[in-house]
Amino acid sequence: MNSFSYVRAADVASALREGGAAGSRYLGAGTNLLDLMKGGVENAERLVDITRLPLAAIAELPDGGLRLGACASNSDAANHPLVRTRYPLLSQALLAGASPQLRNMATVGGNLLQRTRCGYFYDTAFSACNKRHPGSGCAALEGFNRMHAILGASDQCIAVHPSDMAVALAALEAVVRVRGAKGERAIALRDFHRLPGDTPQRDTNLVPGELITAVDLPAQRFAKSYYLKVRDRASYAFALVSVAAALQMDGNRIREARIALGGVAHKPWRATQAEALLAGSALDPASLRRAAAAAVEGAKPYRYNAFKVELAQRAIVRALETAGAVT
Ligand SMILES: Cc1cc2nc3c(=O)[nH]c(=O)nc-3n(C[C@H](O)[C@H](O)[C@H](O)COP(=O)(O)OP(=O)(O)OC[C@H]3O[C@@H](n4cnc5c(N)ncnc54)[C@H](O)[C@@H]3O)c2cc1C
């Protein structure tokens, strides 16, 4: 681990000042960043601790939405009465992640920015990783790529985004609020994370020094929802495939559907084609299977992860059926 300096930010203005300096990184709970620094994957020169900033509140918005402060813990977000009652999809996704101890520490902002769990990214013994060293290659392409992407990857990187929370936020059409040297801006979650293309070293569209201050959830329109996570162990494992499904029904017909997938792409993957097919259709097996097939259209599996193409479709059908049964 490289040596680094540490400063605890007293307020947002000083956090921005310190965080904007070259070599600085914001420190949430450190459950991802410090592991990466210990492994020599990240080499921050200065850590700006933001955990004492007044950014941990969870509060209703005037339009009926909900604001999650960036420093709220994953446990506090998952267990907040308004999250549990209005956004059970988000609560389920958060509780499907990590372990209770990690969730008690991990922050909303840090969760969004956690880095991929691709083994070739984490293990510096592998010299080829375009995410770690742009231009060095991608060991996963010909390696053990069972956990890797089937959608939206490039010949530069086939890593997947690991967050469960972000998948639910994509389905809920959340907005990320950030502050930086040029002021405040709001980024729709669908535009927050990036596909790898030829710049896989960039996970998001944040500019250096920008601080996430909150995540806003729009007023809830989907009475029925479900988060399904398929993984190798029942807990404490990242998703092979996950599905955040939300439905607004009109009698027995689907008026509107939202589907986001985790474990399949470099970012939470909105299945908009599947959503369009479901609008106005019945919640029957044939319609669900047709939508699921549309969701994986264009999928490109690699040597060890072809199973994900079928798994994703079955998971979509199961998640929609389970959401549909919510009373
Ligand atoms: C063993 C283990 C199992 C796990 N399993 C899962 C799982 O199944 N599902 C899942 O979703 N997650 C899982 N996680 C990941 C865990 O959820 C993340 O480590 C955690 O959410 C990161 O939050 P943090 O506050 O510790 O972030 P940190 O490690 O402090 O920061 C992560 C990154 O975010 C940046 N950052 C933090 N806050 C801000 C901010 N407000 N503005 C700008 N930048 C910021 C940091 O600079 C850093 O780059 C697991 C982690 C471990 C260690």
The ligand as an SDF file (V2000), in Angstrom:
LIG
                    3D

 53 58  0  0  0  0  0  0  0  0999 V2000
  -16.6670   -8.8310    1.0380 C   0  0  0  0  0  0  0  0  0  0  0  0
  -17.5470   -7.8220    0.3380 C   0  0  0  0  0  0  0  0  0  0  0  0
  -18.7340   -8.2290   -0.2450 C   0  0  0  0  0  0  0  0  0  0  0  0
  -19.5540   -7.3080   -0.8980 C   0  0  0  0  0  0  0  0  0  0  0  0
  -20.7220   -7.7340   -1.4980 N   0  0  0  0  0  0  0  0  0  0  0  0
  -21.4890   -6.8340   -2.1720 C   0  0  0  0  0  0  0  0  0  0  0  0
  -22.6730   -7.2250   -2.8460 C   0  0  0  0  0  0  0  0  0  0  0  0
  -23.0410   -8.4020   -2.8440 O   0  0  0  0  0  0  0  0  0  0  0  0
  -23.3850   -6.2720   -3.4960 N   0  0  0  0  0  0  0  0  0  0  0  0
  -23.0060   -4.9680   -3.5190 C   0  0  0  0  0  0  0  0  0  0  0  0
  -23.6900   -4.1500   -4.1210 O   0  0  0  0  0  0  0  0  0  0  0  0
  -21.8840   -4.5700   -2.9060 N   0  0  0  0  0  0  0  0  0  0  0  0
  -21.1280   -5.4620   -2.2320 C   0  0  0  0  0  0  0  0  0  0  0  0
  -19.9800   -5.0600   -1.6280 N   0  0  0  0  0  0  0  0  0  0  0  0
  -19.4970   -3.7210   -1.8840 C   0  0  0  0  0  0  0  0  0  0  0  0
  -19.8970   -2.7270   -0.8470 C   0  0  0  0  0  0  0  0  0  0  0  0
  -21.2580   -2.4810   -0.9930 O   0  0  0  0  0  0  0  0  0  0  0  0
  -19.0640   -1.5040   -1.1730 C   0  0  0  0  0  0  0  0  0  0  0  0
  -17.7420   -1.8060   -0.7330 O   0  0  0  0  0  0  0  0  0  0  0  0
  -19.5760   -0.2710   -0.4830 C   0  0  0  0  0  0  0  0  0  0  0  0
  -20.8870    0.0190   -0.8830 O   0  0  0  0  0  0  0  0  0  0  0  0
  -18.6890    0.9260   -0.7780 C   0  0  0  0  0  0  0  0  0  0  0  0
  -19.1040    1.9800    0.0520 O   0  0  0  0  0  0  0  0  0  0  0  0
  -18.0400    2.7750    0.8920 P   0  0  0  0  0  0  0  0  0  0  0  0
  -18.7580    3.8840    1.5780 O   0  0  0  0  0  0  0  0  0  0  0  0
  -17.2270    1.8710    1.7590 O   0  0  0  0  0  0  0  0  0  0  0  0
  -17.1430    3.3400   -0.2770 O   0  0  0  0  0  0  0  0  0  0  0  0
  -15.5750    3.6750   -0.2720 P   0  0  0  0  0  0  0  0  0  0  0  0
  -14.8060    2.4100   -0.3210 O   0  0  0  0  0  0  0  0  0  0  0  0
  -15.2670    4.6610    0.7870 O   0  0  0  0  0  0  0  0  0  0  0  0
  -15.4830    4.4370   -1.6730 O   0  0  0  0  0  0  0  0  0  0  0  0
  -15.6820    3.7780   -2.9030 C   0  0  0  0  0  0  0  0  0  0  0  0
  -15.4120    4.8000   -3.9940 C   0  0  0  0  0  0  0  0  0  0  0  0
  -16.3750    5.8410   -3.9590 O   0  0  0  0  0  0  0  0  0  0  0  0
  -15.7540    7.1200   -3.8170 C   0  0  0  0  0  0  0  0  0  0  0  0
  -16.6900    7.8890   -2.9950 N   0  0  0  0  0  0  0  0  0  0  0  0
  -17.2740    7.4990   -1.8480 C   0  0  0  0  0  0  0  0  0  0  0  0
  -18.2130    8.3820   -1.4780 N   0  0  0  0  0  0  0  0  0  0  0  0
  -18.2210    9.3630   -2.4300 C   0  0  0  0  0  0  0  0  0  0  0  0
  -18.9870   10.5600   -2.6040 C   0  0  0  0  0  0  0  0  0  0  0  0
  -19.9730   10.9170   -1.7760 N   0  0  0  0  0  0  0  0  0  0  0  0
  -18.7260   11.3150   -3.6970 N   0  0  0  0  0  0  0  0  0  0  0  0
  -17.7480   10.9750   -4.5820 C   0  0  0  0  0  0  0  0  0  0  0  0
  -16.9910    9.8610   -4.4380 N   0  0  0  0  0  0  0  0  0  0  0  0
  -17.2440    9.0660   -3.3830 C   0  0  0  0  0  0  0  0  0  0  0  0
  -14.4120    6.8440   -3.1950 C   0  0  0  0  0  0  0  0  0  0  0  0
  -13.4640    7.8300   -3.5090 O   0  0  0  0  0  0  0  0  0  0  0  0
  -14.0670    5.5060   -3.8570 C   0  0  0  0  0  0  0  0  0  0  0  0
  -13.5570    5.7290   -5.1350 O   0  0  0  0  0  0  0  0  0  0  0  0
  -19.1600   -5.9540   -0.9460 C   0  0  0  0  0  0  0  0  0  0  0  0
  -17.9710   -5.5420   -0.3310 C   0  0  0  0  0  0  0  0  0  0  0  0
  -17.1570   -6.4560    0.2950 C   0  0  0  0  0  0  0  0  0  0  0  0
  -15.8810   -5.9670    0.9340 C   0  0  0  0  0  0  0  0  0  0  0  0
  1  2  1  0
  2  3  1  0
  2 52  2  0
  3  4  2  0
  4  5  1  0
  4 50  1  0
  5  6  2  0
  6  7  1  0
  6 13  1  0
  7  8  2  0
  7  9  1  0
  9 10  1  0
 10 11  2  0
 10 12  1  0
 12 13  2  0
 13 14  1  0
 14 15  1  0
 14 50  1  0
 15 16  1  0
 16 17  1  0
 16 18  1  0
 18 19  1  0
 18 20  1  0
 20 21  1  0
 20 22  1  0
 22 23  1  0
 23 24  1  0
 24 25  2  0
 24 26  1  0
 24 27  1  0
 27 28  1  0
 28 29  2  0
 28 30  1  0
 28 31  1  0
 31 32  1  0
 32 33  1  0
 33 34  1  0
 33 48  1  0
 34 35  1  0
 35 36  1  0
 35 46  1  0
 36 37  1  0
 36 45  1  0
 37 38  2  0
 38 39  1  0
 39 40  1  0
 39 45  2  0
 40 41  1  0
 40 42  2  0
 42 43  1  0
 43 44  2  0
 44 45  1  0
 46 47  1  0
 46 48  1  0
 48 49  1  0
 50 51  2  0
 51 52  1  0
 52 53  1  0
M  END
$$$$
